[in-house]
Amino acid sequence: MPAVDIPRYRSRKSEITTNALGVYTPDMQFIYVLVGWEGSVVDGRVLRDAITMRNGLKVPQGNITKKLYF
């Protein structure tokens, strides 16, 4: 990455980090991946972004059977 962008990817511990969200089926098949969030961010914020973005993560009604843990 360009040196000018490095500060955006620093975590609170001064490490270079990026975040990713992966969603998979019960038989371990990935159905959605979102990568590239800069630095440290709360998991719920990445999930909210995935759900609200155009062409983002779609969760069919009635298909959530387990709690989400963050």
BELSUL-V399271 format. One record per backbone hydrogen bond with DSSP energy under -1.0 kcal/mol. NH is the residue of the N-H (numbers start at 1). CO is the residue of the C=O. E is the energy in kcal/mol with one decimal. If there is no record, write none. Layout:
NH	CO	E
NH	CO	E
This chain:
5	2	-1.7
8	5	-1.0
9	6	-1.4
10	7	-1.2
11	15	-2.9
14	11	-2.0
17	9	-3.5
19	37	-2.0
21	34	-3.0
23	32	-2.8
25	29	-2.3
28	25	-2.1
31	23	-3.0
32	23	-1.5
34	21	-2.7
36	19	-1.2
37	19	-1.1
39	17	-1.5
45	42	-1.1
46	42	-1.2
47	43	-2.3
48	44	-2.7
49	45	-2.0
50	46	-2.2
51	47	-2.2
52	48	-2.2
53	49	-1.8
56	53	-2.0
57	50	-2.1
63	60	-1.6
